Amino acid sequence: MNKVVEIEILEHYNVWLKFDDGFDSQINFEPFLGKGIAKELLEKDKFKTLHIEPGGGIAWYNGYDFCPNYLRILSQGNKESLKQ
């Protein structure tokens, strides 16, 4: 199963993620912010409330979340683009 087991918040809305199988990647969340409940996450202090949920996804204090399977898809896309 694709569970996030470790995260590190980096600069410019980037987050490093490590999955339970050892796969790791960096995702930039800025494109997902700015609308609806995600708008307030553009404030750095609020963005830093990111945490791992019990099911292996990630979420912020306001309930905005990403499931682990979608994070894996985003991560694999990033790894492919880095190879080119």
Secondary structure, DSSP 8 states (H G I E B T S, - for coil): ---EEEEEE-STTEEEEEETTS-EEEEE-GGG-SSGGGGGGGSHHHHTT-EE-TTS-EE-TTS-EE-HHHHHHHHHHHHHHHH-
